[in-house]
Amino acid sequence: MSVQIQRESMENGKLLRAAPQQTAVEAETPLPGGLRDEVRLFYTEASAVPLGYEAVGNRLTVSGRVTFRTLYAQGDLTRVRCAEAMSDFSRTLTLPAQESAAQYQPVCEVTSASARVFNGRLLLRADMSLEASAAQTRQTQVVTDVEEEGAQLLTEEVTSQSTVGGGEAQGMIRGEFELAETLQAEEALFASAEARVEDIIGGADGRATVTGTIDLTACHAARMPGRPLVCTQHSLPFEQTVTLSGEMGDLMSASADVTDAAVALEGSEGARVLRAEVGLTVQLQALREQRQRVVTDVFGSGDTLLLPSGERMMWRSEVINEQTAESGRLQMMLPESAPRIKTVLAAFVQPVLVGAAEQGGKLYVDMLLRAVLIYMTEDSGIPVSYSAEEPARMAFATSALPGDALRLFSTRVEASAVAGDRAEIRYVMSLHARGERYMQGFAVTDVTGEAAAPAAAVLALYRTQGQERLWDVMKRYRMPADRLRALNADLTQEVQETLPEGTRIIAYRR
């Protein structure tokens, strides 16, 4: 027996994750001095950028590049220099079974970087975490209405969010900054940068402009007596236009990632200008929010027995792409064997994510702070570096959850000597969170009908069991809600609501 039903297409999806991997990438570069020159290493950092991926079977091969930067002195130990090196990598992740067709987004994060000298060469190593995730979707026809006499419907309003368009753009952001003459900056050594999105403009013509700010830290060799190294902080606004493929959505979501940063000094000694070039990749998503009335169960109270069939569905309810920041400070105590501090030259803070927990609307993030302090001593003109690891916990006001892809980075790092054996490091810790929220439930995809046996007369006093809904009582006696409410004046719950256990309900039919 055919039943008149209405259907709509609904996006049914899930989030796929490749098994994360911890790996190491190594590189080396020659030092310019002689083999017998003394070398001192002060600080090493590394950054990783994924360049592409290939999925074959249940394997996802991710390729990328790691860039190393090391501050060191060679021969003349009072002069600070910088060595840079790059190393390409290719690593294979394991995918969930039969899921290789999805569009994966790889994420690389350097957790530590180190350097050592051997036979006139600088040997570098970066420990790195590698992850990848993808949203897999398919369209499913679900029942939204049943046009049959006596049909009783249990429905749910579903709010889903789908990606209807997107795009990516790469650009080079340039800026110039005047440096104070008192810094006596002689040579730009290296720069690190992080970008944050602040606004998305336009989109009606298939193009949108993403605006934001790049926080840039530049380290310079200086000729100031007793201060051979200085660091400067700069803000560089950016504006990147992205061409969208697909349709425009109700919402726009964007992220910006720095792929490279280069700096150079120009001008005379009294008017030094810092030129900066920052490589930027901007990704944009066009999102559409849809509300649908979905039938989750059905029965017939008349002459037709209605038999539903369906499946469990997962739909994306929200895309998370947030960036937030909190200020922090770190007290660095030197051991008794370390030289005393006279002048602080620079400080660096590298956060390593340990864990996260949501509580009271905030995300509490546990991290390990790898801090490096470079300073001058009372009795020598040669810089000294000291490193330490300290645990820390910070609370971020964000809707991110522990299962999201979380990335930490520090900006605006400044240090000052509190005493000869300790320094205070102040920093701004930024958290970038990317993730997706999924809801799940049962949806009816088809309804068939059979001739029902004549309804038997019934007079019953029923006491509800635990977690029983008004709908369950309706279905038990094949009676619509309005008939039960006419017999039970205090029955005010909606059909999908759970009734208090032991609720007395009278059911009567001739």
C-alpha positions as CSV (number, residue, x, y, z in Angstrom):
1,M,0.0,0.0,0.0
2,S,1.6,3.3,-1.1
3,V,1.7,6.2,1.3
4,Q,1.9,9.8,0.3
5,I,5.1,11.3,1.7
6,Q,7.2,14.4,1.2
7,R,11.0,14.3,1.1
8,E,13.9,16.8,1.2
9,S,17.6,16.4,0.7
10,M,19.6,16.6,3.9
11,E,23.4,16.6,4.2
12,N,24.6,13.6,6.2
13,G,28.2,13.9,7.2
14,K,31.0,13.0,9.7
15,L,34.4,14.2,10.7
16,L,37.3,11.9,9.7
17,R,40.7,12.0,11.4
18,A,43.9,10.3,10.3
19,A,45.9,8.8,13.1
20,P,48.3,11.5,14.4
21,Q,52.0,11.0,14.1
22,Q,55.0,12.3,16.1
23,T,58.0,12.6,13.8
24,A,61.4,14.3,13.5
25,V,62.9,16.3,10.6
26,E,66.6,17.0,10.3
27,A,68.7,19.5,8.3
28,E,72.2,20.8,8.2
29,T,74.0,23.8,6.9
30,P,77.7,24.8,6.8
31,L,79.1,27.5,9.1
32,P,81.1,30.3,7.4
33,G,84.1,30.3,9.8
34,G,87.0,27.9,10.2
35,L,86.8,24.5,11.7
36,R,88.8,25.6,14.7
37,D,86.7,28.7,15.5
38,E,84.8,28.5,18.7
39,V,81.0,28.4,18.2
40,R,78.3,29.3,20.7
41,L,74.6,28.6,20.1
42,F,72.0,30.9,21.7
43,Y,68.6,30.0,20.3
44,T,67.0,27.7,17.6
45,E,63.5,27.8,16.3
46,A,61.7,26.0,13.5
47,S,58.4,26.3,11.7
48,A,56.6,23.7,9.5
49,V,54.3,24.3,6.5
50,P,52.3,21.5,4.8
51,L,52.6,21.8,1.0
52,G,50.4,19.0,-0.2
53,Y,49.0,15.5,0.3
54,E,48.1,12.3,-1.6
55,A,45.6,9.7,-0.4
56,V,46.1,6.1,-1.6
57,G,44.1,3.3,0.0
58,N,44.2,3.9,3.7
59,R,47.4,5.9,3.6
60,L,47.7,9.7,3.5
61,T,51.1,11.0,2.5
62,V,51.7,14.6,3.6
63,S,54.6,16.6,2.2
64,G,55.9,19.9,3.6
65,R,58.8,22.0,4.5
66,V,60.5,22.9,7.8
67,T,62.5,26.1,8.1
68,F,65.2,26.4,10.8
69,R,66.7,29.6,12.3
70,T,69.6,29.6,14.7
71,L,71.2,32.5,16.6
72,Y,74.9,31.8,17.1
73,A,78.4,33.4,17.4
74,Q,81.5,32.1,15.7
75,G,85.1,33.2,16.1
76,D,84.2,36.7,17.4
77,L,81.9,35.6,20.1
78,T,80.6,39.1,20.7
79,R,79.0,39.2,17.3
80,V,75.6,37.5,17.0
81,R,74.7,35.9,13.6
82,C,71.8,33.9,12.2
83,A,71.9,30.7,10.2
84,E,68.9,29.5,8.2
85,A,68.2,26.1,6.7
86,M,65.3,24.3,5.2
87,S,64.3,20.6,4.9
88,D,61.5,19.0,2.9
89,F,59.7,16.1,4.5
90,S,57.2,13.4,3.5
91,R,55.3,11.4,6.1
92,T,52.5,8.8,5.8
93,L,49.5,8.8,8.1
94,T,47.0,6.0,8.5
95,L,43.4,6.8,7.5
96,P,40.2,5.2,8.7
97,A,39.2,2.2,6.6
98,Q,37.7,3.1,3.2
99,E,37.8,6.8,3.7
100,S,40.6,7.9,1.4
101,A,38.3,9.9,-1.0
102,A,37.8,12.8,1.5
103,Q,39.5,16.1,1.2
104,Y,41.9,16.1,4.1
105,Q,43.4,19.2,5.8
106,P,46.9,18.5,7.1
107,V,48.3,20.4,10.1
108,C,52.0,20.4,11.1
109,E,53.2,21.7,14.4
110,V,56.8,21.9,15.6
111,T,57.0,21.0,19.3
112,S,60.8,21.5,19.8
113,A,63.9,22.5,17.8
114,S,67.5,22.0,18.6
115,A,70.9,22.5,17.0
116,R,74.5,21.3,17.5
117,V,77.8,21.8,15.8
118,F,79.9,19.1,14.2
119,N,82.9,19.5,11.9
120,G,82.0,23.0,10.9
121,R,78.4,22.3,10.2
122,L,75.2,23.1,12.0
123,L,73.1,20.0,12.6
124,L,69.4,20.8,13.2
125,R,66.5,18.7,14.4
126,A,62.8,19.6,14.7
127,D,60.3,17.3,16.6
128,M,56.9,17.7,15.0
129,S,53.3,16.6,15.3
130,L,51.4,15.8,12.2
131,E,47.6,15.5,11.9
132,A,45.0,15.6,9.2
133,S,41.2,15.8,9.3
134,A,38.4,15.9,6.7
135,A,34.6,16.5,6.6
136,Q,32.9,13.8,4.6
137,T,29.4,14.5,3.5
138,R,26.6,12.8,1.4
139,Q,23.1,13.9,0.5
140,T,20.3,11.7,2.0
141,Q,16.6,12.0,1.2
142,V,14.6,12.3,4.5
143,V,10.9,12.3,5.1
144,T,9.5,15.7,6.1
145,D,5.7,15.0,6.0
146,V,3.3,12.1,5.7
147,E,0.0,12.9,4.0
148,E,-2.1,10.0,5.2
149,E,-5.3,10.1,7.2
150,G,-4.6,9.3,10.9
151,A,-0.9,9.8,10.5
152,Q,0.8,10.8,13.8
153,L,4.2,12.3,13.3
154,L,7.1,12.8,15.7
155,T,9.3,15.5,14.2
156,E,12.5,17.4,15.1
157,E,13.7,20.8,13.7
158,V,17.3,20.3,12.6
159,T,19.6,23.2,12.1
160,S,22.6,22.2,9.9
161,Q,25.5,24.1,8.4
162,S,27.0,23.2,5.1
163,T,29.9,24.5,3.0
164,V,28.6,25.9,-0.3
165,G,31.7,27.6,-1.5
166,G,35.3,28.4,-0.6
167,G,38.7,29.6,-1.9
168,E,42.3,30.0,-1.1
169,A,44.7,32.8,-1.9
170,Q,48.4,33.3,-1.3
171,G,50.1,36.7,-1.2
172,M,53.2,38.6,0.0
173,I,52.5,41.3,2.6
174,R,55.1,44.0,2.7
175,G,55.8,46.8,5.2
176,E,58.4,49.3,6.3
177,F,59.2,50.4,9.8
178,E,61.5,53.1,11.0
179,L,63.8,52.0,13.8
180,A,65.0,54.2,16.6
181,E,68.5,55.5,16.2
182,T,69.3,54.5,19.8
183,L,68.9,50.8,18.9
184,Q,72.0,51.0,16.6
185,A,70.7,48.1,14.6
186,E,73.3,46.9,12.1
187,E,71.9,43.9,10.5
188,A,68.4,42.2,10.4
189,L,69.0,38.5,11.5
190,F,65.6,36.9,11.2
191,A,61.9,37.4,11.8
192,S,58.9,35.4,13.0
193,A,55.3,36.3,12.4
194,E,51.8,35.2,13.2
195,A,48.6,36.4,11.5
196,R,45.1,36.9,12.9
197,V,41.9,37.5,10.9
198,E,39.8,40.5,12.0
199,D,37.1,41.0,9.3
200,I,35.7,39.6,6.1
201,I,34.3,42.1,3.6
202,G,32.2,41.6,0.5
203,G,31.5,38.4,-1.2
204,A,28.4,39.3,-3.3
205,D,30.4,39.2,-6.5
206,G,32.1,35.9,-5.8
207,R,35.1,37.6,-4.2
208,A,35.7,38.4,-0.5
209,T,38.4,40.4,1.2
210,V,39.9,39.1,4.4
211,T,41.6,41.7,6.6
212,G,43.7,41.3,9.7
213,T,47.0,42.0,11.4
214,I,50.4,40.3,11.4
215,D,52.4,40.4,14.6
216,L,56.0,40.5,13.5
217,T,59.1,40.1,15.8
218,A,62.5,41.0,14.2
219,C,65.9,40.3,15.7
220,H,68.8,42.5,14.8
221,A,72.6,42.5,15.3
222,A,73.5,45.8,17.0
223,R,76.7,47.7,17.4
224,M,75.7,49.2,20.7
225,P,78.3,48.6,23.4
226,G,77.1,45.8,25.7
227,R,74.0,45.1,23.5
228,P,74.9,43.0,20.4
229,L,71.3,41.8,19.9
230,V,68.0,43.7,19.9
231,C,64.5,42.6,19.1
232,T,61.7,44.8,17.8
233,Q,58.0,44.2,17.7
234,H,55.8,45.4,14.8
235,S,52.2,45.2,13.6
236,L,51.6,44.8,9.9
237,P,48.0,45.1,8.5
238,F,47.0,42.8,5.7
239,E,44.2,42.7,3.1
240,Q,43.9,39.6,0.9
241,T,41.2,39.1,-1.7
242,V,39.9,35.6,-2.2
243,T,38.0,34.3,-5.2
244,L,35.2,32.0,-4.2
245,S,34.3,28.8,-6.0
246,G,30.7,27.6,-5.5
247,E,28.0,29.7,-4.0
248,M,27.7,32.5,-1.5
249,G,26.6,31.5,2.0
250,D,24.9,33.1,4.9
251,L,28.2,33.0,6.9
252,M,31.8,33.4,6.1
253,S,34.7,31.8,7.9
254,A,38.4,32.6,7.3
255,S,41.8,31.7,8.5
256,A,45.3,33.1,7.8
257,D,48.6,31.3,8.1
258,V,52.1,32.7,7.8
259,T,54.3,30.6,5.4
260,D,57.5,32.7,5.5
261,A,58.9,35.9,7.0
262,A,61.9,37.8,5.8
263,V,63.4,41.2,6.9
264,A,66.2,43.5,5.8
265,L,67.7,46.8,7.0
266,E,68.1,49.8,4.8
267,G,69.2,53.4,5.1
268,S,72.0,55.2,6.8
269,E,73.2,54.6,10.4
270,G,71.1,57.4,11.7
271,A,67.9,56.5,9.8
272,R,67.5,52.7,9.7
273,V,64.4,51.3,8.0
274,L,63.2,47.7,8.4
275,R,61.7,46.2,5.3
276,A,59.5,43.1,5.9
277,E,58.0,40.6,3.6
278,V,55.6,38.0,5.0
279,G,54.2,35.1,2.9
280,L,50.5,34.6,3.8
281,T,48.0,31.9,2.9
282,V,44.3,32.8,3.5
283,Q,41.5,30.2,3.4
284,L,37.8,31.1,3.1
285,Q,34.7,29.1,3.6
286,A,31.1,30.1,2.6
287,L,28.6,28.5,4.9
288,R,24.9,28.1,4.6
289,E,22.6,27.5,7.6
290,Q,19.5,25.5,6.9
291,R,16.5,24.6,9.2
292,Q,14.6,21.5,8.3
293,R,11.6,19.7,9.8
294,V,12.5,16.0,9.9
295,V,10.2,13.1,10.7
296,T,11.9,10.8,13.3
297,D,8.9,8.4,13.9
298,V,5.4,7.8,12.6
299,F,2.4,5.6,13.3
300,G,-1.2,5.5,12.1
301,S,-4.2,6.0,14.4
302,G,-6.7,5.2,11.6
303,D,-7.3,2.3,9.2
304,T,-3.7,2.3,7.8
305,L,-0.8,0.8,9.7
306,L,2.2,3.0,8.9
307,L,5.7,1.4,9.0
308,P,8.7,3.8,9.0
309,S,12.3,2.9,8.1
310,G,15.3,5.2,8.3
311,E,18.9,5.6,9.5
312,R,20.9,7.5,12.1
313,M,22.1,10.8,10.7
314,M,25.0,13.1,11.6
315,W,24.8,16.8,10.5
316,R,27.2,19.6,11.0
317,S,25.8,22.2,13.2
318,E,28.7,24.7,13.4
319,V,32.2,25.4,12.1
320,I,34.7,26.7,14.6
321,N,37.5,28.9,13.4
322,E,38.5,31.2,16.3
323,Q,41.5,33.0,17.5
324,T,41.8,34.4,21.0
325,A,44.6,35.6,23.2
326,E,45.6,36.0,26.9
327,S,48.5,37.8,28.6
328,G,50.9,35.8,30.7
329,R,54.2,36.1,32.6
330,L,56.9,33.7,33.5
331,Q,59.5,34.0,36.2
332,M,62.8,32.5,35.1
333,M,65.2,31.6,38.0
334,L,68.8,31.0,37.1
335,P,70.7,28.2,38.8
336,E,73.7,29.1,41.0
337,S,76.1,27.9,38.4
338,A,74.7,30.3,35.7
339,P,76.4,33.7,35.1
340,R,74.6,36.6,36.7
341,I,72.3,38.9,34.5
342,K,73.5,42.4,33.7
343,T,71.4,43.2,30.6
344,V,68.6,41.2,29.0
345,L,69.0,41.1,25.2
346,A,66.1,38.9,24.1
347,A,63.6,36.2,25.2
348,F,61.7,33.6,23.4
349,V,58.7,31.5,24.5
350,Q,57.7,28.3,22.6
351,P,54.5,26.8,23.9
352,V,53.8,23.0,23.6
353,L,50.2,21.9,24.0
354,V,49.8,19.2,26.7
355,G,46.0,19.0,27.1
356,A,42.8,21.0,27.3
357,A,39.5,20.8,29.3
358,E,36.3,22.8,29.0
359,Q,34.8,24.2,32.2
360,G,32.3,27.0,32.8
361,G,32.3,28.3,29.3
362,K,36.1,28.6,29.1
363,L,38.8,26.3,27.6
364,Y,41.6,25.6,30.1
365,V,44.8,24.8,28.2
366,D,47.7,23.0,29.8
367,M,51.0,23.7,28.1
368,L,54.8,23.4,28.5
369,L,56.6,26.7,28.0
370,R,60.1,26.3,26.6
371,A,61.7,29.7,27.4
372,V,65.1,30.9,26.3
373,L,66.7,34.0,27.8
374,I,69.7,35.7,26.0
375,Y,71.6,38.2,28.2
376,M,74.9,39.9,29.0
377,T,76.9,39.3,32.2
378,E,78.8,41.6,34.4
379,D,82.3,40.3,33.6
380,S,82.1,39.5,29.8
381,G,81.2,41.0,26.5
382,I,80.0,37.7,25.2
383,P,76.2,36.9,25.3
384,V,74.9,34.0,27.3
385,S,71.8,32.0,26.9
386,Y,69.8,30.0,29.4
387,S,66.8,27.8,28.7
388,A,64.1,26.3,30.9
389,E,60.9,24.4,30.7
390,E,57.9,25.5,32.8
391,P,54.4,24.1,33.0
392,A,51.5,26.6,32.6
393,R,47.8,26.7,32.5
394,M,45.7,29.4,30.8
395,A,42.0,30.0,30.5
396,F,40.7,31.2,27.1
397,A,37.3,32.6,26.5
398,T,36.3,30.6,23.4
399,S,33.7,28.1,22.2
400,A,36.5,25.7,21.3
401,L,36.5,22.2,22.8
402,P,39.4,19.8,23.6
403,G,38.9,17.8,20.5
404,D,39.3,20.7,18.1
405,A,42.6,21.3,16.3
406,L,44.3,23.7,18.7
407,R,47.5,25.7,18.0
408,L,49.3,27.9,20.4
409,F,51.8,30.6,19.6
410,S,53.4,33.4,21.6
411,T,53.7,37.0,20.5
412,R,54.9,40.3,22.1
413,V,57.5,38.5,24.2
414,E,59.5,40.9,26.4
415,A,61.8,40.3,29.3
416,S,63.5,42.3,32.0
417,A,65.9,41.5,34.8
418,V,64.4,41.4,38.3
419,A,67.7,40.5,39.9
420,G,71.0,39.1,39.0
421,D,69.7,35.6,39.2
422,R,66.2,35.9,37.8
423,A,64.2,37.6,35.0
424,E,60.5,38.2,34.2
425,I,59.2,37.3,30.8
426,R,55.9,38.8,29.7
427,Y,54.1,37.5,26.6
428,V,50.8,37.3,24.8
429,M,49.6,33.7,24.2
430,S,47.3,33.2,21.2
431,L,45.1,30.2,20.7
432,H,43.9,29.3,17.2
433,A,41.1,26.7,17.2
434,R,39.6,24.9,14.2
435,G,36.9,22.3,14.5
436,E,33.4,21.3,13.6
437,R,30.3,20.4,15.7
438,Y,28.1,17.5,14.7
439,M,24.7,16.5,16.0
440,Q,23.2,13.1,15.5
441,G,19.7,11.6,15.5
442,F,17.4,9.2,13.7
443,A,15.5,10.3,10.6
444,V,12.8,8.5,8.7
445,T,13.7,7.9,5.0
446,D,10.6,5.9,3.9
447,V,7.2,4.9,5.1
448,T,5.1,2.0,3.9
449,G,1.5,1.2,4.7
450,E,-0.6,-1.9,5.5
451,A,-4.2,-2.3,6.2
452,A,-4.6,-2.2,10.0
453,A,-6.7,-4.6,12.0
454,P,-9.9,-3.0,13.5
455,A,-8.9,-1.1,16.6
456,A,-9.9,-3.0,19.7
457,A,-11.9,-1.2,22.4
458,V,-9.6,-0.1,25.2
459,L,-10.1,1.3,28.7
460,A,-6.8,1.5,30.5
461,L,-5.1,3.3,33.4
462,Y,-1.4,3.3,32.5
463,R,1.6,4.3,34.7
464,T,4.6,5.5,32.7
465,Q,8.0,3.9,33.0
466,G,11.3,5.6,33.3
467,Q,12.4,7.8,30.3
468,E,9.0,7.3,28.6
469,R,7.6,10.0,26.4
470,L,4.1,11.0,25.7
471,W,4.8,9.8,22.1
472,D,5.5,6.3,23.5
473,V,2.1,6.2,25.2
474,M,0.4,7.5,22.0
475,K,2.1,4.8,19.9
476,R,1.3,2.0,22.5
477,Y,-2.5,2.7,22.2
478,R,-2.5,4.2,18.7
479,M,-4.1,7.3,19.9
480,P,-3.4,10.9,18.9
481,A,-2.2,13.4,21.5
482,D,-5.4,15.5,21.5
483,R,-7.5,12.5,22.4
484,L,-5.2,11.6,25.4
485,R,-5.2,15.2,26.6
486,A,-9.0,15.4,26.5
487,L,-9.0,12.4,28.9
488,N,-6.1,13.7,31.0
489,A,-6.4,17.4,31.8
490,D,-3.0,17.6,33.5
491,L,-1.2,16.1,30.5
492,T,0.6,19.3,29.2
493,Q,3.9,17.9,28.0
494,E,4.8,18.0,24.3
495,V,4.9,14.6,22.5
496,Q,8.7,14.4,22.5
497,E,9.1,15.3,26.2
498,T,9.9,12.7,28.9
499,L,7.1,12.1,31.4
500,P,7.8,11.8,35.1
501,E,8.0,8.1,36.0
502,G,4.7,6.8,37.4
503,T,2.5,9.4,35.6
504,R,-1.0,8.1,35.4
505,I,-2.7,8.2,32.0
506,I,-6.2,7.2,31.1
507,A,-6.6,5.7,27.6
508,Y,-10.1,5.0,26.3
509,R,-11.4,4.0,22.9
510,R,-14.8,2.4,22.1
